[in-house]
Amino acid sequence: MSKKWQCTVCNYIYDPAEGDPVGGIEPGTSFNDLPDDWACPECGVGKELFEEI
């Protein structure tokens, strides 16, 4: 089971099982495989402001 990651700004949770359909990220994409320029779909901050939960 993949780990989920939470935005420390808005609390959005990235679930690798769901991906980010709005951002064009396919289900099954791990957080570490997200593009470096991927941003939180809720508030727009970068990956560096996410924590593993």
C-alpha positions in Angstrom: 0.0 0.0 0.0 1.4 3.4 -1.0 1.9 6.1 1.6 -0.2 9.2 1.5 1.2 12.7 1.6 -0.5 15.8 3.2 0.0 19.4 2.3 1.2 21.3 5.4 -0.6 24.5 4.1 -4.1 23.4 3.3 -4.2 19.7 4.5 -4.9 18.4 1.0 -4.0 14.7 0.9 -2.3 13.2 -2.2 -3.2 9.5 -2.5 -1.1 7.7 -5.0 -4.0 5.2 -5.6 -6.1 8.1 -6.9 -3.3 10.3 -8.5 -4.3 13.8 -9.5 -6.8 13.6 -12.4 -7.1 17.4 -12.6 -3.4 17.8 -12.8 -3.0 14.9 -15.3 -1.4 12.5 -12.9 -2.4 8.9 -13.4 -3.6 6.7 -10.6 -0.8 4.6 -9.2 1.8 7.5 -9.4 3.9 7.6 -6.3 4.6 10.9 -4.6 8.3 10.6 -5.4 7.5 10.1 -9.1 5.5 13.3 -9.4 7.1 16.0 -11.6 9.3 18.4 -9.7 7.0 21.3 -10.8 3.8 19.5 -9.5 1.8 21.7 -7.2 -1.0 21.1 -4.7 -4.2 21.2 -6.6 -6.0 22.9 -3.7 -3.6 25.8 -2.8 -0.7 25.7 -5.3 2.3 25.1 -3.1 5.1 22.8 -4.2 6.0 19.3 -3.2 8.5 20.5 -0.6 5.6 21.5 1.6 4.1 18.0 1.8 4.7 15.5 4.6 4.3 11.8 4.5 1.4 10.6 6.7 
